[in-house]
Structures are given as structure tokens and as C-alpha cells.
Amino acid sequence: MVTRSAEPAAVFSHCPRCGARGLDRQATYGFVCRSCSFLFFLNVAAAVAAIIQDPAGRVLLARRAHDPSRGKLDVPGGFVDHGETAEQALRREIREELSLEIDDLAYFGTVPNVYEYAGLNYRTLDLYFTAHPRDLSTLRPADDIDACAFVAPDEIDDDELGFDSVRMALARLRSGG
């Protein structure tokens, strides 16, 4: 079995413009085609995440049903689809994953992340929001979530969290924002 690097520079070899083989790494995160000189950048993907707290201040954590980080804890969220705002994407993801409708979104901050999927590292910029559900009685794990529970911020085991960006966002929450 051959093990490949999960970094795009080790995987991409053909120009997306002319199809020629032969890309040279250029600048921070780009490639230039040896044949047509096209400069291609691998920009970060936008992802959204919600820090949902109950009236007692506990944070809603979800147990991931699929890789990456299957079985680990996460906050609800996902990737922004084409044509969506971050707020629309977050509302859609919360509806799909938890059967909740949310109001009162407030920007919390961003954290860069690496999302390893199918042997490739995707660089993301995770946009965190605080959110308040309209009605917690509709809370049901669905889609990518096996289970969910509210946990006091100081009782969250960082080793159980699936992503570094979640660890960083929750550390910021624990420190007062």
C-alpha cells in the first residue's frame, strides 16, 4: 500500500485550465502550469459553526457520526454552499443536524482549520457564531450526528474534541471571549 501525503501539493499534478501535466508550487498556496503559465490558487473553504448554550450556560456538543473525527465531539456546523451567506449556511446546518431553528446569531470569531477528508487536507476558515434556538424541545440528532448533549464549558474534555479549531474556539469562550 502506498501512503501519500494529504497535502494538495503532493496530489495535484495537472493544470485545471489546459490539462497539461506539470505544476510547480508557487507562493503561499498556489501552483503555476509549466505549459500555459496559469496561476492556480487553492484558497481556503468557508465553514460555519455554532456555539449554542442553554440557559445554564452549558454548550451543545455533538458526537460525530462520520469521518473525519468519527466518534469525537464537535460543535454543530458545516461548509458554506455556493450562493449562501455564512448565516444561511449555519441555519441550514443546524436544521439538518439537530432539527433546530435558530435566531439571534452573533459573530464570535474565526479560526483556521485543517479538515482531512478522503486522504486530502482541506484548509478551512471556520466562522464561529453564538446562536440561540427558538425551541429546544425539537432537538434531535440527525444527519452527521450520533448524539448530542449540553456540557458545562469547564467540564469539556479537550482530548475528546475532533478538531483543533473547536478547541481554540471553546478556549476563547472559557476565557470570556
N, C-alpha and C positions, 0 to 999 in steps of 0.2 A: 504494500500500500504506500502510495506517495503522499507525503504531507506537504501541503502548500501553505505559504504564508497567507493570512487572511487580509493582508493589506492590498488595496486595489492596484498599486504599482506592480505587484508581483503577479497579478492576474490579467489585467488588460494588456492586449498586445496589438489590437487592430484599431485603426483610425475610424471614429464614428462618422466622419464626413466622406472619405474616399474609400474606406475599407482596406487600405494597404496595411500590410504588417510592418511594424516598426515605429513604436512610440518611445520617445525619450522623456524621462521625468524632467519637469521644468518648474522652477519657482517653488512655491509653498506646497501646492497640491494640484498641479496641473501636468499636462503632457503636450508635447509638440510632435506632430506627424513628420517623419523623415521624408515622406513623399510629397505632401501638399502644403506643409508648414502650418496646418490648422492647429491652433492652440486650444486645447480642451481642458476645462477645469472640472474637478469633482468637488462641487460645493456641498456644504452640509445640508442635511434634510431637516425640516422643521417637525418637531414633535411637541405635544402638549401633555401636561399632567396636572391633576387636581389634588390639592391638599384640602380634603373635606374633614371638618371637625364637627363633632356632636356638641350639644350644649355643655357637656362636662369638659370639653377641650381635648377629647381623645381624637386621634387621627384614624381615618378609614384606610386600612391596608388590605390589599388583595393578594391572594395566593395565585401565582401564575400557573395556568393550565398547559402552556406550551413553551417550547424553547424560543428564544433564549431565556435562560434562567428559570426553567420549569421547576415548580415547587418552591421557588423563592418568593419573598414578599415584595410588593411593589405598590405604588400609588396608582390609581386609575388614570388612563390616558392612552395616547397613541399618536400615530402620524397624521399630519395635516394633508388632506387630499387636495388635488388641483382645484382651484376656484373657491376654496374655503378660507375664511378667516380663522385665526387661532381660536377665537371664542366659539365659532360654529363647530369647529373640529372637536373641541373639548366637550361641548354639549352633546354632540353625536356619539363620541366615545363613551361618555358616562351613561347615556341612554342604552347603548349596545352592551356595555359590560356590566352595568348594575341595575338597569331598569329604573333609573332615577332621572328626574328633570331637575336641573339646577338653575339657580338665579344668583344674583349678586356676585358675579365673577370679579375678582380683583387681582391685578397683576402682582405676582410675588417675586419673580426674578427668573434668570436664565442660568443654565448650567450646561457646559459642553459634555457630550457623552459619546461613547463608542458602543454601537449596537451590533453585535456579532450575529449574523444570520446566514445560514446555509454556507458557511465557510468564508464569508466575506465581511469585513468590518465596514459598517456604515457610520460615518461621522454625523452626529446629530447635534442640534441645538435644542435643548429641552426647555420649553417655556412653561414655567410653573405659575399656576393661579390658585388662589384660595376660592372656594366655592361653597355655597350653601344649598342643600337640596330643598326642594319645595315640601316634600313629604317622605320621611324615612321609612314609612310603612310599605312602600313599594320596592325597597331594597332587595334585590335578588341577584346573586352571582350568575352571570351568563357569558356567552362569547368566549373570551380568553381567560376567564377567571374560574378557579375551582371553588374558592371560598373567600369570605371577607369578614373582617371584624374591626371594631374600633379599639385602638390601643393608646394608652397614655404615652405622650411623646418621650418621657424619661424611662419608659419600660420597653421601648423598641430595641430589639437586638440587631445592631447594625450588620452583624455577620449573616443574618437571615435575609437581608435586603439584596435584591437581584442586580442592582446597578449602582455604580459609583455616584451618578448624578442624583439618585434618590437619597443616598447617604448625605450628600452635600446639602441638598435642599432641606432635609429634615434636621440636619445640624444647625442650619441657619434658623429654622423655626424654633428649635430648642433654645437658641441663644437670644431669642427675642426679635428676630427678623432682620 
